[in-house]
Amino acid sequence: MRISLAIRSTRTRVAGFMVILFLAAFGVSGLATWLALTAPVEESTQARLLREASQVTGLYATHSRAQALKLIATREKRPTGYNFLITDPAGRRLDGDLPEQAFPDGLTTFKWKAPPLATGDDDVRMLVMTVRMPDGVRVSLGEDLERSRQLQVSFLRTFILTSGAALFIALAVGLSYVTRILRRIELIAATADAVSAGEIGLRAPVRPPERRDDIDHLAIAMNGMLDEIERLLVSVRQVSDDVAHDLRTPLAHLRQRVEVALAGPPDFDAYRQALNGAVEKIDDVLATFEALLRIGQLEAGANLAAFQPVDIAETARSVAEAFRPSAEDAGHDLSVVAARPEIVQGERSLITQMVANFVENALIHTPKGTTIELRVERIGPVVRLVVEDDGLGVTPAEREQIFRRFYRVDRSRTTPGSGLGLSLAAAVAHAHGADIRAEDAAPGLRIVVDFPAPVA
């Protein structure tokens, strides 16, 4: 079983693949080197024999036959000489040490067993060049190709030794490298297992930027995913706590109304009043759950496939007109600044609801006489929507929290609302790929939403 697991392991497979790849590359390079070494040796032998044959022909042209044969025999006995055979026109040997046979004119190769050229009974390969003289004499010059064979044997021996050493080095280096890679992958897998077991804050190790590779990018991507999962889990826990906290009050009031109505003497008017109050509280609870459901749908990307061009400037003007009577009744000054149409891709109803939430939030949570201004403008690659008031504003710490579900600043606890308006607006902005933030208007609060401008 252990052997089977070892064979199936990634480490063994990768190392085996590297060895096969190495052997294939080394074999191809060895064959190419073999051909590059042996072919020039035989080519140089041929060239040397052709040169000697030309010189022999020259000797015959400038000397008598006897003198030419003597010179040929003298050259043969030199350390760098050659074997030869001289035959008369009838084919009888006149001189030389090559076997007496009819060599064809030109270059030919044959094997010969002939001490002292051969070792033991090994065949000797010889390259023979035969030329015919004007008087009919044939001169055959031969050279042993043993040097080429010895070179091949020496190369083969060296190749086997070096390939064995290189294979051992490749195995060692490959196993070491694969082991390091798999150890890092195992750390990432162990991190995922630990997170699954409940250690949600654990992250995969990542090397410094100058040393990062693909595995580090994988770890970074997984860490980003874990960060998002942790954020969502924290959000779920926070929503659960906030729902339990914020819905407990209306439900407690609802129970109190019913108990008060039931505790007194039977009274139809008291029952009707209690039921009307109960309906109001239930409507508040249902509105809260509807807002939560809508936020969840937006965060999940539901109903966002049919984006159409939306004029943010026109949307801001229509929302301002709808809220203008309420603003005048509350003593607020509501205005819109939009010089020209600004088109973005989105869902009109959602963007309208987002702008309405901003305006409603400003109307409810600012004192009488506050100026509320809506601005729409194109700034570089974004279309910016700004809703700004000169009211009391919020503290820097609160500006970081106002887009949370159910979050309400302390002075707004007594005003109607569930604390989901800005959360829903933020969900709409994120669903449209927009950046949303709260800024200090000094005095007052400024909500900024940057929509990506469509490419012309």
C-alpha positions in Angstrom: 0.0 0.0 0.0 2.8 2.4 0.9 4.6 1.7 -2.4 1.3 2.2 -4.3 0.8 5.5 -2.5 4.4 6.6 -3.2 4.0 5.8 -6.9 0.7 7.8 -7.1 2.1 10.8 -5.2 2.6 14.0 -7.0 6.2 14.2 -5.9 7.1 10.8 -7.5 5.1 11.6 -10.7 6.7 15.1 -11.2 10.2 13.7 -10.5 9.6 10.8 -12.9 8.4 13.2 -15.6 11.5 15.4 -15.1 13.8 12.3 -15.4 12.0 11.2 -18.6 12.2 14.7 -20.0 15.9 14.9 -19.0 16.8 11.6 -20.6 15.0 12.5 -23.8 16.8 15.8 -24.0 20.1 14.3 -23.1 19.7 11.5 -25.6 18.9 13.9 -28.4 21.9 16.1 -27.6 24.1 13.0 -27.3 23.0 11.7 -30.7 23.6 15.1 -32.2 27.1 15.2 -30.7 27.8 11.7 -31.9 27.0 12.6 -35.4 28.9 15.9 -35.1 32.1 14.1 -33.9 32.2 10.9 -36.1 31.2 12.4 -39.4 34.1 14.9 -39.6 36.6 12.1 -38.8 35.6 10.0 -41.8 35.4 13.1 -44.0 38.9 14.2 -43.0 40.2 10.6 -43.8 38.6 10.8 -47.2 40.1 14.2 -47.9 43.6 12.9 -46.8 43.4 9.9 -49.1 42.3 12.0 -52.0 45.2 14.3 -51.3 47.6 11.3 -51.1 46.2 9.9 -54.4 46.8 13.2 -56.1 50.4 13.2 -54.8 50.9 9.6 -56.1 49.6 10.7 -59.5 52.1 13.5 -59.4 55.0 11.1 -58.6 54.1 9.0 -61.5 54.1 12.0 -63.8 57.5 13.3 -62.6 59.4 10.0 -61.9 59.9 6.6 -63.5 57.7 3.7 -62.3 60.5 2.3 -60.1 61.2 5.6 -58.5 57.5 6.3 -58.0 57.0 2.9 -56.4 60.0 3.4 -54.1 58.7 6.8 -53.0 55.3 5.3 -52.3 56.8 2.6 -50.2 58.9 5.2 -48.4 55.8 7.3 -47.6 53.9 4.2 -46.4 56.5 3.6 -43.7 56.1 7.0 -42.1 54.2 7.3 -38.8 51.6 9.2 -40.6 51.6 7.0 -43.6 49.1 4.6 -45.1 48.6 1.1 -46.3 48.8 0.5 -50.0 48.7 -2.0 -52.8 50.3 -1.7 -56.2 49.3 -4.1 -59.0 50.3 -4.4 -62.6 47.9 -4.1 -65.4 47.2 -7.9 -65.1 46.3 -7.5 -61.4 49.4 -9.1 -59.9 50.9 -7.6 -56.7 53.9 -5.5 -57.2 54.2 -4.1 -53.7 52.2 -3.2 -50.7 50.6 -4.7 -47.6 46.9 -4.6 -48.5 45.3 -7.9 -49.4 45.5 -8.8 -53.1 42.1 -8.1 -54.4 40.5 -6.0 -57.1 39.6 -2.7 -55.6 37.3 -0.6 -57.7 38.5 2.8 -58.8 37.8 5.6 -56.4 36.8 5.4 -52.7 35.6 2.1 -51.2 35.3 0.7 -47.7 36.0 -2.9 -46.7 36.7 -5.0 -43.6 40.0 -6.9 -43.3 41.4 -9.3 -40.8 45.1 -8.7 -41.0 47.7 -8.6 -38.2 49.5 -6.4 -37.3 46.7 -3.9 -38.2 44.0 -5.9 -36.3 43.8 -6.7 -32.6 42.9 -10.3 -32.1 40.3 -11.4 -34.6 38.5 -8.1 -34.8 37.7 -6.8 -38.3 39.5 -3.7 -39.4 37.5 -1.2 -41.4 39.6 0.5 -44.0 38.9 3.2 -46.4 40.7 2.6 -49.8 41.3 5.0 -52.6 42.3 3.4 -55.9 43.8 5.3 -58.9 44.8 3.9 -62.3 48.1 5.2 -63.7 48.6 5.9 -67.4 50.6 2.7 -67.8 47.9 0.5 -66.4 49.3 0.2 -62.9 46.7 0.5 -60.1 47.7 2.1 -56.9 45.4 1.5 -53.9 45.9 3.7 -50.8 44.1 2.6 -47.6 43.7 4.1 -44.1 42.4 2.3 -41.0 39.1 3.7 -39.7 39.9 2.4 -36.2 40.5 5.9 -34.9 37.0 6.8 -35.7 35.7 3.7 -33.9 37.9 4.4 -30.9 36.6 7.9 -30.8 33.0 6.6 -30.9 33.7 4.1 -28.1 35.4 6.8 -26.0 32.6 9.2 -26.6 30.0 6.5 -25.7 31.9 5.7 -22.5 32.1 9.3 -21.5 28.5 9.9 -22.5 27.3 7.0 -20.2 29.3 8.2 -17.3 28.3 11.9 -17.6 24.6 11.0 -18.3 24.6 8.8 -15.2 26.1 11.6 -13.1 23.8 14.2 -14.6 20.8 11.9 -14.1 21.7 11.5 -10.4 22.1 15.3 -10.1 18.8 15.9 -11.9 17.0 13.5 -9.6 18.4 15.1 -6.5 17.7 18.6 -7.7 14.3 17.7 -9.1 13.2 15.9 -5.9 14.4 18.8 -3.8 12.7 21.4 -5.9 9.4 19.4 -6.1 9.5 18.8 -2.4 9.8 22.5 -1.7 7.0 23.3 -4.0 4.7 20.6 -2.6 5.6 21.7 1.0 4.3 25.2 0.1 1.2 23.8 -1.5 0.7 21.6 1.6 0.9 24.7 3.8 -1.8 26.3 1.7 -4.0 23.2 2.0 -3.3 23.0 5.7 -4.4 26.7 6.0 -7.6 25.9 4.2 -8.2 22.9 6.5 -7.6 25.0 9.5 -10.0 27.7 8.3 -12.6 25.0 7.7 -12.1 23.8 11.2 -12.9 27.2 12.6 -9.6 29.2 12.6 -11.2 31.9 10.4 -8.4 34.4 10.9 -5.6 32.1 9.6 -3.9 33.0 6.3 -1.6 31.2 3.9 2.1 32.3 4.1 3.2 34.6 1.3 6.8 35.4 0.5 8.2 39.0 0.0 7.2 40.7 -3.3 10.7 40.3 -4.9 10.6 36.5 -4.4 6.9 35.7 -5.3 6.0 33.2 -7.9 2.7 31.5 -9.1 2.3 29.7 -5.8 2.5 33.0 -3.9 -0.2 34.4 -6.3 -2.3 31.4 -5.5 -1.8 32.0 -1.8 -2.7 35.7 -2.2 -5.8 34.9 -4.1 -6.9 32.4 -1.4 -6.1 34.9 1.3 -8.3 37.4 -0.5 -11.1 34.9 -0.7 -10.7 34.1 3.0 -10.7 37.8 3.9 -14.0 38.1 2.0 -15.4 35.0 3.7 -14.4 36.4 7.1 -16.0 39.7 6.2 -19.2 38.0 5.2 -19.3 35.9 8.3 -18.7 38.9 10.5 -21.4 40.7 8.6 -23.8 37.8 9.1 -23.1 37.6 12.8 -23.5 41.4 13.0 -26.8 41.3 11.1 -28.0 38.5 13.3 -27.2 40.5 16.4 -28.6 43.7 15.0 -31.8 42.0 13.9 -32.3 40.5 17.3 -31.6 43.8 19.0 -33.6 46.1 16.7 -36.6 43.8 16.2 -36.9 43.0 19.9 -38.2 46.6 20.6 -41.1 46.7 18.1 -42.0 43.1 19.0 -42.0 43.9 22.7 -44.2 47.0 22.1 -46.5 44.8 20.0 -46.8 42.2 22.8 -47.3 45.0 25.4 -50.2 46.5 23.4 -51.9 43.1 23.1 -51.4 42.3 26.7 -52.8 45.7 27.8 -55.8 45.2 25.6 -56.4 41.7 27.0 -55.8 42.7 30.6 -58.6 45.3 30.7 -62.4 44.7 30.5 -63.7 43.7 27.1 -63.8 46.9 24.9 -64.2 46.8 21.2 -62.6 50.2 20.7 -59.6 49.2 22.8 -59.2 46.0 20.8 -59.4 48.0 17.5 -56.9 50.5 18.8 -54.5 47.7 19.9 -54.9 45.9 16.6 -54.2 49.1 14.6 -51.0 49.6 16.7 -50.1 46.0 16.1 -50.5 46.4 12.4 -48.2 49.4 12.4 -45.5 47.5 14.3 -45.9 44.5 12.0 -45.5 46.8 9.0 -42.3 48.2 10.5 -41.0 44.7 11.0 -42.0 43.6 7.5 -40.4 46.7 6.0 -37.2 45.9 7.9 -37.2 42.3 6.6 -38.0 43.6 3.1 -35.0 45.9 3.2 -32.7 43.2 4.5 -33.9 40.9 1.7 -33.3 43.5 -0.9 -29.8 44.2 0.4 -29.1 40.4 0.3 -30.4 40.2 -3.3 -28.2 43.1 -4.4 -25.1 41.7 -2.7 -25.8 38.4 -4.4 -26.1 40.1 -7.8 -29.7 39.4 -8.4 -31.8 41.2 -11.0 -28.8 43.1 -12.3 -28.5 41.6 -15.8 -30.7 44.2 -17.6 -28.6 47.3 -17.1 -29.7 50.2 -19.3 -28.4 53.8 -19.8 -29.6 55.9 -16.9 -29.3 59.7 -16.7 -28.1 60.4 -13.2 -28.8 64.2 -13.5 -32.4 63.5 -14.6 -32.8 61.0 -11.7 -31.5 63.5 -9.2 -33.9 66.2 -10.4 -36.9 63.8 -10.3 -36.1 62.7 -6.8 -35.7 66.4 -5.7 -39.1 67.3 -7.2 -40.7 64.4 -5.3 -39.3 65.4 -2.0 -39.6 69.2 -2.4 -43.0 69.5 -0.6 -41.6 67.5 2.3 -38.5 69.6 2.4 -40.5 72.8 2.4 -42.8 71.6 5.2 -39.7 70.8 7.3 -38.0 74.1 6.5 -35.2 72.7 4.4 -33.8 74.1 1.2 -33.5 71.3 -1.4 -31.6 72.1 -4.7 -30.0 70.2 -7.7 -26.9 71.2 -9.6 -26.5 69.3 -12.8 -25.3 71.2 -15.9 -25.9 68.5 -18.4 -27.0 64.8 -18.7 -24.7 62.3 -17.3 -25.3 58.7 -18.4 -24.3 55.5 -16.6 -25.2 51.9 -17.1 -27.6 50.7 -14.4 -31.1 50.0 -13.2 -33.2 53.1 -13.0 -35.4 52.0 -10.1 -32.5 51.0 -7.9 -30.6 54.2 -8.6 -33.7 56.3 -7.9 -34.2 54.4 -4.6 -30.6 55.1 -3.7 -30.9 58.8 -4.3 -34.2 58.9 -2.5 -32.7 57.2 0.6 -29.9 59.9 0.7 -32.4 62.7 0.5 -34.8 61.2 3.0 -31.9 60.5 5.4 -30.8 64.2 5.1 -34.4 65.4 5.7 -34.9 63.3 8.8 -31.6 63.8 10.5 -30.9 67.5 9.9 -32.3 70.4 11.8 -34.8 73.0 10.4 -33.2 75.4 7.9 -30.6 73.0 6.6 -29.6 73.3 2.9 -29.5 70.0 1.0 -27.8 70.0 -2.4 -27.6 67.3 -5.0 -24.8 67.6 -7.5 -24.1 65.5 -10.6 -20.9 66.0 -12.6 -18.4 64.2 -14.8 -14.9 63.9 -13.3 -12.4 62.0 -15.5 -13.4 58.4 -15.7 -16.3 58.7 -13.2 -19.8 60.2 -13.0 -20.0 61.7 -9.5 -23.2 62.0 -7.5 -23.0 64.2 -4.4 -25.7 64.7 -1.7 -24.5 67.3 0.7 -26.1 69.1 3.7 -24.8 71.8 6.1 -26.4 70.2 9.1 -24.8 68.8 12.3 -22.7 66.2 10.4 -21.3 63.0 12.0 -18.0 62.3 13.8 -15.1 60.6 11.8 -15.7 57.3 13.7 -19.4 57.4 12.8 -18.7 58.1 9.1 -16.9 54.7 9.0 -20.1 53.0 10.4 -23.1 54.7 8.8 -23.3 52.2 5.9 -23.6 49.3 8.3 -26.9 47.6 8.7 -29.0 48.9 11.6 -26.3 51.4 12.5 -27.7 54.7 13.8 -25.9 57.6 15.4 -26.9 58.3 19.0 -28.9 61.5 18.3 -31.0 59.6 15.7 -32.2 56.8 18.0 -35.5 58.7 18.6 -36.2 59.3 15.0 -38.2 56.8 12.9 -36.3 54.4 10.8 -34.6 51.0 10.9 -31.0 52.0 10.1 -31.1 50.2 6.8 -31.5 53.2 4.4 -27.8 53.9 3.9 -27.0 50.2 3.9 -29.4 49.6 1.1 -28.0 52.6 -0.8 -24.5 51.2 -0.4 -25.6 47.8 -1.7 -27.1 49.6 -4.8 -23.9 51.5 -5.3 -21.7 48.3 -5.0 -24.1 46.4 -7.4 -23.4 49.1 -10.0 -19.6 49.0 -9.5 -19.7 52.4 -7.9 -17.5 53.7 -5.0 -19.5 55.2 -2.1 -18.1 57.1 0.8 -19.0 59.7 3.5 -17.1 62.9 3.9 -17.0 65.8 6.2 -18.8 68.8 4.6 -17.6 71.2 7.4 -20.3 71.7 8.5 -22.6 68.8 7.6 -22.2 65.5 5.8 -21.4 64.8 2.2 -22.2 61.4 0.6 -20.2 60.8 -2.6 -21.0 58.0 -5.1 -18.6 57.6 -8.1 -20.1 55.6 -11.0 -17.9 54.3 -13.7 -18.5 56.4 -16.8 -19.3 54.5 -19.9 -16.6 54.2 -22.6 -17.4 56.4 -25.6 
